[in-house]
């Protein structure tokens, strides 16, 4: 657990960042991909020679459809996220545009029965296969293609990656993710009981960026937001050697590169191909033409956040989500249910979602403020605020009378309503709490974090000292009437992995932003 002063330092560093994320990808049933070389960037200014999968021709579509600027370049790290429906016959054609010296390349799709050709109309695999034989699958020779087909039989999150010289090609960036949406009938995305169907907007009028109503066709798999995190590491020495060897002329299927992949000393640790703070810039940001996906979750209290997690590198990464544990739904598309009651989840609650190379995990995270033991909205007796508990103790549409879906304190834990935090408060919060807040001028403030222990549109003025504003006048980076939430750091518990080439902070780190319902979370701008 990192000290509170570290969070203040980190938020100060991130003062100009923006909060945007989703689980974007390309849609369809037929994907025309390429494997080729280009460069990716790191926050220390490095431009690293890498290999990646990308789109050779334009995809059928993008999802979520309401994220502007969506694109699929010819090379990206990680590769394009393929979003398909359960039961779809998926066809992926891969063209090998890697340097000739790299030799053959391929894609493995773990968990699926793959045919190295277009499936017959009856679903059988033809005798004549594409590509050439390889150790683990059929491969594409330099300048040529191989086709893979399979039925997306299992919903959930899955990995894909090169099956050729994995110690080199996966390290160089040849990996990606497949999201299989659950169906209730052929072509119909499932909406289990109690889940909300995907529509243009949520009940409170805010945009809906989900790919489906649920991760699986099960009532316990509903979610309100989703984020995909692919964890990988990179040894720049290997990449530099590969770049030096790339100009060799070669006709050998195993390539002609002399690249040492051991001993392995990664210096860059990435989430979705980016390191902190780059991973907190928008999806499809122009400054990262070959790293289109970000990694920055954002939520309202009470929302169920689906985390899709993949270990895409060679190392395990003990990733810790501050604010709550993560309830595991499934691993590699296998829903974890009770043996005695299939209506109940049996997955563990994890303090860290440790990533295993090649393994994918789906889990649910949520935050409500329950148990904090103070009114996180800064209410006071007589201020006219209302918190009517529903059957579970929260202020929701199930309260009587119901809470408006856009109420500033929607999903407040009513047992803490009007409960003071401060023993000697400033501003309009009642006394009697267990602590004395520091002078408001000492609070860290930024474009995300309100610098206040209160969650609400006016959180920055809930705890004001004699300076009159929080932060002091002339330094306000966010309007008190706009975003003012909590910032929870999510990071690797291996401290070396929260550096970028040994520079701190960096690496596998991001922020979970919790904002009140009144603040619109627009992941499409």
C-alpha positions as CSV (number, residue, x, y, z in Angstrom):
1,X,0.0,0.0,0.0
2,X,1.5,3.3,-1.0
3,X,1.6,6.4,1.3
4,X,-1.0,9.1,0.9
5,X,1.7,11.7,0.1
6,X,2.5,9.6,-3.0
7,X,-1.1,10.1,-4.3
8,X,-0.8,13.8,-3.8
9,X,2.5,13.8,-5.8
10,X,1.0,11.7,-8.6
11,X,-2.2,13.7,-9.0
12,X,-0.1,16.9,-9.1
13,X,1.9,15.3,-12.0
14,X,-1.3,14.4,-13.8
15,X,-2.9,17.8,-13.5
16,X,-3.4,18.3,-17.2
17,X,-4.6,14.8,-18.1
18,X,-8.1,13.9,-19.2
19,X,-10.3,11.0,-18.2
20,X,-11.4,8.9,-21.1
21,X,-11.5,5.1,-21.6
22,X,-13.7,2.3,-22.9
23,X,-13.2,-1.1,-24.5
24,X,-12.9,-0.1,-28.2
25,X,-12.2,-2.4,-31.1
26,X,-13.2,-3.4,-34.6
27,X,-16.3,-5.4,-35.5
28,X,-17.5,-7.9,-38.1
29,X,-16.9,-11.5,-38.8
30,X,-14.1,-11.2,-41.4
31,X,-10.9,-9.4,-40.5
32,X,-8.1,-8.6,-43.0
33,X,-4.9,-8.1,-40.9
34,X,-1.3,-7.5,-41.5
35,X,1.9,-8.0,-39.4
36,X,4.5,-5.3,-40.0
37,X,7.1,-3.1,-38.4
38,X,6.9,0.5,-37.2
39,X,7.7,2.5,-34.1
40,X,5.9,3.2,-30.8
41,X,6.6,5.9,-28.3
42,X,7.4,6.0,-24.5
43,X,6.9,8.9,-22.1
44,X,10.7,9.2,-21.7
45,X,10.9,10.3,-25.3
46,X,12.0,7.0,-26.7
47,X,10.8,5.8,-30.1
48,X,11.0,2.0,-30.0
49,X,11.2,-0.2,-33.1
50,X,8.4,-2.8,-32.8
51,X,6.2,-5.2,-34.7
52,X,2.4,-5.3,-34.5
53,X,-0.8,-6.5,-36.1
54,X,-3.0,-4.0,-37.9
55,X,-5.7,-3.7,-40.5
56,X,-4.6,-4.3,-44.1
57,X,-8.1,-3.1,-45.3
58,X,-10.7,-1.1,-43.5
59,X,-12.8,-3.1,-40.9
60,X,-16.5,-3.6,-41.2
61,X,-17.0,-1.2,-38.3
62,X,-15.9,0.0,-34.9
63,X,-17.3,-0.5,-31.4
64,X,-18.4,1.5,-29.4
65,X,-19.8,3.2,-32.4
66,X,-20.1,6.6,-30.6
67,X,-16.3,7.0,-30.1
68,X,-15.1,9.5,-32.7
69,X,-11.7,9.3,-34.4
70,X,-11.7,5.5,-34.4
71,X,-9.2,4.0,-36.7
72,X,-7.2,0.8,-37.3
73,X,-3.7,1.5,-38.7
74,X,-1.6,-1.0,-40.5
75,X,0.4,-1.6,-37.4
76,X,-0.6,-1.1,-33.8
77,X,0.5,-2.3,-30.3
78,X,-1.5,-4.2,-29.1
79,X,-3.2,-5.5,-32.2
80,X,-6.8,-4.6,-33.1
81,X,-9.3,-5.7,-30.5
82,X,-11.7,-8.0,-32.5
83,X,-15.3,-7.7,-31.2
84,X,-17.6,-10.5,-32.4
85,X,-20.7,-12.3,-31.2
86,X,-20.9,-15.8,-29.7
87,X,-21.6,-18.3,-32.5
88,X,-20.1,-16.1,-35.2
89,X,-17.9,-17.9,-37.8
90,X,-14.8,-15.6,-37.5
91,X,-12.3,-15.5,-40.4
92,X,-8.9,-13.7,-39.9
93,X,-6.6,-13.4,-42.9
94,X,-3.0,-12.4,-41.9
95,X,-0.5,-11.0,-44.4
96,X,3.1,-11.2,-43.4
97,X,4.7,-7.8,-44.0
98,X,7.4,-8.1,-41.4
99,X,11.0,-7.7,-42.6
100,X,12.1,-10.7,-44.7
101,X,14.7,-11.5,-42.0
102,X,12.0,-12.1,-39.5
103,X,10.8,-15.2,-41.3
104,X,7.3,-16.6,-41.0
105,X,4.6,-15.3,-38.7
106,X,1.2,-16.5,-37.5
107,X,-1.6,-16.1,-35.0
108,X,-2.8,-18.4,-32.3
109,X,-6.4,-18.2,-31.0
110,X,-6.3,-20.2,-27.7
111,X,-9.6,-21.7,-26.6
112,X,-11.0,-22.0,-30.1
113,X,-11.0,-24.8,-32.7
114,X,-9.1,-23.2,-35.5
115,X,-9.0,-24.1,-39.1
116,X,-6.2,-22.7,-41.2
117,X,-8.6,-21.9,-44.1
118,X,-12.0,-20.6,-44.8
119,X,-14.5,-23.0,-43.2
120,X,-16.8,-24.9,-45.6
121,X,-20.5,-23.9,-45.6
122,X,-21.3,-26.9,-43.4
123,X,-18.7,-25.7,-40.8
124,X,-16.1,-28.3,-41.7
125,X,-12.5,-27.5,-42.4
126,X,-11.4,-28.0,-46.0
127,X,-8.5,-30.4,-46.9
128,X,-6.5,-27.7,-48.6
129,X,-5.1,-25.4,-46.0
130,X,-3.6,-21.9,-46.4
131,X,-0.1,-20.9,-45.4
132,X,2.7,-23.3,-44.6
133,X,3.2,-25.8,-41.7
134,X,4.6,-24.3,-38.5
135,X,5.4,-25.7,-35.1
136,X,2.1,-24.6,-33.5
137,X,-0.1,-23.5,-36.4
138,X,0.0,-22.7,-40.1
139,X,2.1,-19.7,-40.9
140,X,2.4,-16.9,-43.5
141,X,5.7,-16.6,-45.3
142,X,7.2,-13.2,-46.1
143,X,4.9,-11.3,-48.4
144,X,2.2,-14.0,-48.3
145,X,-1.0,-14.7,-46.3
146,X,-2.6,-17.3,-44.1
147,X,-6.3,-17.6,-43.2
148,X,-7.7,-18.8,-39.9
149,X,-11.4,-19.6,-39.3
150,X,-13.2,-20.6,-36.1
151,X,-16.5,-20.5,-34.4
152,X,-16.5,-18.0,-31.5
153,X,-18.1,-20.6,-29.3
154,X,-17.1,-19.1,-25.9
155,X,-18.1,-15.6,-24.8
156,X,-15.9,-13.3,-22.7
157,X,-12.3,-12.0,-23.2
158,X,-9.7,-13.9,-25.0
159,X,-6.1,-13.3,-26.1
160,X,-4.5,-13.8,-29.5
161,X,-0.8,-13.8,-30.3
162,X,1.9,-15.0,-32.6
163,X,2.6,-18.7,-32.6
164,X,5.9,-18.3,-34.4
165,X,9.2,-17.6,-32.5
166,X,7.1,-16.4,-29.6
167,X,10.0,-15.3,-27.5
168,X,10.8,-12.8,-30.2
169,X,7.6,-12.0,-32.0
170,X,5.3,-11.6,-28.9
171,X,8.0,-9.5,-27.3
172,X,8.1,-7.3,-30.4
173,X,4.4,-6.6,-30.0
174,X,2.4,-9.3,-31.9
175,X,-0.5,-9.9,-29.6
176,X,-4.1,-8.6,-29.2
177,X,-7.5,-9.4,-27.7
178,X,-10.8,-10.8,-28.8
179,X,-14.1,-9.8,-27.1
180,X,-16.9,-12.3,-27.7
181,X,-20.3,-10.9,-26.8
182,X,-22.8,-13.4,-25.4
183,X,-25.8,-14.3,-27.4
184,X,-29.3,-15.5,-26.4
185,X,-30.1,-16.6,-30.0
186,X,-28.0,-16.6,-33.2
187,X,-26.9,-13.0,-33.9
188,X,-28.8,-11.6,-30.9
189,X,-26.7,-10.2,-28.1
190,X,-28.0,-11.5,-24.8
191,X,-29.7,-9.2,-22.3
192,X,-30.0,-11.4,-19.1
193,X,-32.7,-10.7,-16.5
194,X,-31.9,-7.6,-14.6
195,X,-29.4,-6.2,-17.2
196,X,-30.0,-3.1,-19.3
197,X,-29.8,-3.4,-23.1
198,X,-27.2,-1.3,-24.9
199,X,-28.9,1.9,-26.2
200,X,-27.9,5.4,-27.2
201,X,-28.0,6.7,-23.7
202,X,-28.3,5.5,-20.1
203,X,-31.4,6.1,-17.9
204,X,-29.8,9.3,-16.7
205,X,-29.4,10.5,-20.3
206,X,-25.6,10.0,-20.4
207,X,-24.1,8.1,-23.3
208,X,-23.8,4.4,-23.2
209,X,-20.4,3.1,-24.3
210,X,-20.8,-0.6,-23.5
211,X,-20.4,-3.3,-26.1
212,X,-23.1,-5.5,-24.5
213,X,-25.5,-5.7,-21.6
214,X,-23.5,-8.4,-19.9
215,X,-20.2,-10.2,-20.1
216,X,-21.9,-13.6,-20.2
217,X,-25.5,-14.7,-20.6
218,X,-26.0,-14.8,-16.9
219,X,-27.8,-12.3,-14.5
220,X,-24.7,-12.0,-12.4
221,X,-22.6,-10.8,-15.4
222,X,-24.4,-7.4,-15.9
223,X,-22.2,-4.3,-16.1
224,X,-22.5,-0.6,-16.6
225,X,-19.0,0.2,-17.9
226,X,-16.2,-1.9,-19.4
227,X,-12.4,-1.5,-19.8
228,X,-9.9,-3.7,-21.4
229,X,-6.3,-3.9,-20.0
230,X,-3.6,-5.8,-21.8
231,X,-0.4,-5.9,-19.7
232,X,3.0,-6.3,-21.3
233,X,6.6,-5.4,-20.8
234,X,9.4,-4.6,-23.3
235,X,13.1,-5.1,-23.3
236,X,14.5,-2.3,-25.6
237,X,17.8,-4.2,-26.1
238,X,15.8,-7.0,-28.0
239,X,14.0,-4.4,-30.1
240,X,17.3,-2.6,-30.9
241,X,18.9,-5.9,-32.0
242,X,15.8,-6.8,-34.2
243,X,16.0,-3.4,-35.9
244,X,19.7,-3.9,-36.6
245,X,19.0,-7.3,-38.1
246,X,15.9,-6.3,-40.1
247,X,17.8,-5.4,-43.2
248,X,19.2,-8.8,-43.8
249,X,18.2,-10.7,-46.9
250,X,16.7,-14.1,-46.0
251,X,14.5,-16.9,-47.3
252,X,14.5,-19.2,-44.2
253,X,11.1,-19.7,-42.6
254,X,12.7,-19.3,-39.2
255,X,14.3,-16.0,-40.2
256,X,17.9,-14.9,-40.2
257,X,17.9,-12.6,-37.2
258,X,20.5,-13.1,-34.5
259,X,18.6,-11.7,-31.6
260,X,19.2,-12.8,-28.0
261,X,16.0,-12.9,-26.0
262,X,17.7,-14.0,-22.8
263,X,18.7,-12.7,-20.3
264,X,15.5,-10.7,-20.3
265,X,15.6,-7.2,-18.8
266,X,12.5,-5.2,-19.6
267,X,12.6,-1.4,-19.1
268,X,9.1,-0.5,-20.3
269,X,5.9,-1.7,-18.7
270,X,2.7,-1.0,-20.6
271,X,-1.0,-1.1,-20.3
272,X,-2.6,-1.4,-23.8
273,X,0.7,-0.5,-25.4
274,X,1.2,2.7,-23.4
275,X,2.9,3.7,-20.2
276,X,1.7,6.2,-17.6
277,X,0.9,9.0,-18.2
278,X,0.4,8.3,-21.9
279,X,-2.2,5.6,-21.0
280,X,-4.5,8.3,-19.6
281,X,-4.8,10.2,-22.9
282,X,-7.8,9.5,-25.1
283,X,-8.3,6.4,-27.2
284,X,-7.1,7.1,-30.8
285,X,-5.1,10.1,-29.7
286,X,-3.2,11.5,-32.7
287,X,0.1,11.6,-30.8
288,X,0.2,7.8,-30.6
289,X,-0.6,6.6,-34.2
290,X,0.4,3.0,-33.5
291,X,-0.9,2.9,-29.9
292,X,-4.6,3.6,-30.2
293,X,-5.9,2.2,-26.9
294,X,-5.7,3.9,-23.5
295,X,-6.2,2.6,-20.0
296,X,-8.0,5.0,-17.7
297,X,-11.2,3.8,-16.0
298,X,-13.9,6.2,-14.9
299,X,-17.2,5.5,-13.0
300,X,-20.1,6.8,-10.9
301,X,-20.8,5.4,-7.5
302,X,-22.7,2.1,-7.6
303,X,-21.9,1.3,-11.2
304,X,-20.6,-2.2,-12.0
305,X,-17.4,-1.9,-14.0
306,X,-16.4,-4.9,-16.1
307,X,-12.6,-5.3,-16.2
308,X,-11.2,-7.4,-19.1
309,X,-7.6,-8.3,-18.2
310,X,-5.0,-10.1,-20.3
311,X,-1.4,-11.0,-19.6
312,X,0.2,-10.2,-23.0
313,X,3.8,-10.4,-22.1
314,X,6.3,-12.9,-20.5
315,X,6.0,-11.9,-16.9
316,X,3.3,-12.0,-14.3
317,X,2.2,-8.5,-13.1
318,X,0.5,-8.1,-9.7
319,X,-1.9,-5.3,-10.6
320,X,-3.8,-3.7,-7.7
321,X,-7.1,-1.8,-8.1
322,X,-7.4,0.6,-5.1
323,X,-10.9,1.3,-3.8
324,X,-12.2,-2.2,-3.7
325,X,-11.5,-5.8,-4.5
326,X,-12.3,-7.3,-8.0
327,X,-14.9,-10.2,-8.2
328,X,-13.7,-12.7,-10.8
329,X,-16.4,-13.7,-13.3
330,X,-14.4,-15.9,-15.6
331,X,-11.0,-17.0,-16.9
332,X,-10.4,-17.5,-20.6
333,X,-14.1,-17.4,-21.2
334,X,-15.0,-20.0,-18.5
335,X,-17.7,-18.5,-16.2
336,X,-17.0,-19.5,-12.6
337,X,-20.2,-20.6,-11.0
338,X,-21.1,-22.4,-7.8
339,X,-21.3,-26.2,-8.2
340,X,-24.4,-26.3,-6.0
341,X,-26.2,-23.2,-7.3
342,X,-25.5,-22.2,-10.9
343,X,-27.2,-18.8,-10.3
344,X,-24.4,-17.7,-8.1
345,X,-20.8,-16.7,-8.9
346,X,-18.0,-18.6,-7.4
347,X,-15.0,-16.5,-8.5
348,X,-12.8,-15.1,-5.8
349,X,-12.5,-11.5,-4.6
350,X,-9.0,-10.4,-5.6
351,X,-6.8,-7.8,-3.9
352,X,-4.6,-7.9,-7.0
353,X,-5.6,-9.2,-10.4
354,X,-2.2,-10.9,-11.1
355,X,-1.9,-11.4,-14.8
356,X,-0.6,-14.7,-16.1
357,X,1.1,-14.7,-19.6
358,X,-1.6,-15.6,-22.1
359,X,-4.4,-15.8,-19.6
360,X,-7.5,-13.6,-19.8
361,X,-9.8,-12.7,-16.9
362,X,-13.1,-11.0,-16.6
363,X,-14.0,-9.3,-13.3
364,X,-16.4,-6.8,-11.7
365,X,-15.3,-3.8,-9.7
366,X,-17.6,-1.4,-8.0
367,X,-17.3,1.5,-5.5
368,X,-20.1,3.0,-3.4
369,X,-18.5,4.8,-0.5
370,X,-20.1,2.4,2.0
371,X,-17.9,2.0,5.1
372,X,-16.0,5.3,4.8
373,X,-17.9,6.5,7.8
374,X,-18.4,10.1,6.7
375,X,-20.8,11.8,4.3
376,X,-18.7,11.9,1.1
377,X,-21.0,14.5,-0.4
378,X,-20.5,17.0,2.4
379,X,-24.1,17.2,3.4
380,X,-25.1,19.0,6.6
381,X,-28.3,18.9,8.7
382,X,-30.8,21.4,7.4
383,X,-29.2,21.9,4.0
384,X,-32.3,20.4,2.3
385,X,-30.4,17.3,1.0
386,X,-32.3,14.0,0.9
387,X,-31.1,10.4,1.3
388,X,-33.9,7.8,1.4
389,X,-32.4,4.3,1.7
390,X,-33.6,1.5,-0.6
391,X,-33.7,-2.1,0.6
392,X,-29.9,-2.2,0.4
393,X,-29.4,1.1,2.2
394,X,-28.5,3.3,-0.8
395,X,-30.3,6.3,-2.4
396,X,-31.4,4.9,-5.8
397,X,-34.4,4.6,-8.1
398,X,-35.6,1.8,-5.7
399,X,-36.0,4.3,-2.8
400,X,-39.4,5.5,-1.9
401,X,-39.8,8.0,-3.3
402,X,-37.2,7.1,-5.9
403,X,-34.0,9.1,-6.4
404,X,-33.7,11.0,-9.7
405,X,-31.2,9.1,-11.8
406,X,-29.0,12.2,-12.1
407,X,-29.2,13.2,-8.5
408,X,-25.8,14.6,-7.3
409,X,-25.8,12.0,-4.4
410,X,-27.3,9.1,-6.4
411,X,-26.2,5.8,-4.8
412,X,-25.2,7.6,-1.5
413,X,-24.9,5.2,1.5
414,X,-27.6,6.7,3.6
415,X,-26.2,5.5,6.9
416,X,-23.5,8.1,6.5
417,X,-25.8,10.9,5.3
418,X,-25.0,14.1,7.3
419,X,-22.1,12.3,9.1
420,X,-19.3,14.9,9.5
421,X,-15.7,14.1,8.7
422,X,-14.1,17.2,10.2
423,X,-13.6,18.1,13.9
424,X,-12.8,21.7,13.0
425,X,-14.3,22.3,9.6
426,X,-14.1,25.1,7.2
427,X,-17.0,26.1,5.0
428,X,-20.5,24.7,5.4
429,X,-19.8,21.2,6.8
430,X,-20.9,20.5,10.4
431,X,-18.4,19.8,13.2
432,X,-18.0,16.7,15.2
433,X,-16.0,14.4,12.9
434,X,-12.9,12.4,13.8
435,X,-10.3,14.5,11.9
436,X,-9.0,18.0,11.3
437,X,-8.5,18.7,7.6
438,X,-5.3,20.5,6.6
439,X,-5.3,24.0,5.2
440,X,-7.0,24.0,1.8
441,X,-3.8,25.5,0.2
442,X,-2.1,22.2,0.9
443,X,-4.5,20.1,-1.0
444,X,-3.5,18.6,-4.3
445,X,-5.8,19.8,-7.1
446,X,-6.0,19.0,-10.8
447,X,-8.2,18.6,-13.8
448,X,-9.6,15.4,-12.2
449,X,-9.2,15.5,-8.5
450,X,-11.2,17.9,-6.4
451,X,-8.6,18.2,-3.7
452,X,-11.4,17.5,-1.1
453,X,-12.7,14.5,0.8
454,X,-16.1,15.2,-0.6
455,X,-17.7,13.8,-3.7
456,X,-19.9,16.3,-5.6
457,X,-20.2,19.0,-8.2
458,X,-19.3,21.6,-5.6
459,X,-16.7,19.5,-3.7
460,X,-14.0,22.0,-4.2
461,X,-15.9,24.6,-2.0
462,X,-17.0,22.1,0.6
463,X,-13.9,22.5,2.7
464,X,-12.6,26.0,2.2
465,X,-10.3,27.8,4.6
466,X,-9.7,31.5,4.9
467,X,-8.3,31.5,1.4
468,X,-11.9,31.4,0.2
469,X,-11.3,28.8,-2.5
470,X,-9.9,25.3,-2.9
471,X,-7.3,25.5,-4.3
472,X,-6.2,29.0,-3.6
473,X,-7.5,31.8,-5.9
474,X,-6.0,31.8,-9.3
475,X,-4.9,28.2,-9.4
476,X,-8.2,26.4,-10.0
477,X,-7.7,23.8,-12.7
478,X,-11.2,22.5,-12.6
479,X,-14.4,24.4,-12.1
480,X,-16.1,23.7,-8.7
481,X,-19.3,23.1,-10.6
482,X,-17.7,20.5,-12.9
483,X,-15.8,17.3,-12.2
484,X,-14.6,16.9,-8.6
485,X,-14.3,13.3,-7.7
486,X,-12.0,10.8,-6.1
487,X,-8.8,9.5,-7.8
488,X,-7.8,6.0,-6.9
489,X,-4.4,4.9,-8.3
490,X,-4.4,1.5,-10.0
491,X,-0.9,0.2,-10.4
492,X,1.5,-2.8,-10.4
493,X,2.5,-3.9,-6.9
494,X,6.0,-4.6,-8.4
495,X,7.5,-1.2,-7.8
496,X,9.9,-1.5,-10.7
497,X,6.9,-1.8,-13.0
498,X,5.6,1.6,-12.1
499,X,8.7,3.2,-13.7
500,X,9.5,4.0,-17.3
501,X,13.2,3.0,-18.0
502,X,13.7,3.4,-14.2
503,X,12.1,6.8,-14.1
504,X,9.3,7.2,-11.6
505,X,6.3,7.6,-12.0
506,X,5.5,5.6,-15.1
507,X,4.9,2.1,-16.4
508,X,1.9,0.1,-15.3
509,X,-0.1,2.8,-13.6
510,X,-3.4,4.7,-14.1
511,X,-6.2,6.3,-12.2
512,X,-9.7,5.1,-11.4
513,X,-11.8,8.2,-11.3
514,X,-15.0,8.1,-9.3
515,X,-17.3,11.1,-10.0
516,X,-20.8,11.9,-8.7
517,X,-23.7,11.0,-10.9
518,X,-24.2,14.7,-11.8
519,X,-20.9,14.7,-13.8
520,X,-21.3,13.3,-17.3
521,X,-18.7,10.7,-18.2
522,X,-18.2,11.0,-21.9
523,X,-15.7,8.4,-23.1
524,X,-16.1,9.5,-26.7
525,X,-14.4,12.9,-26.7
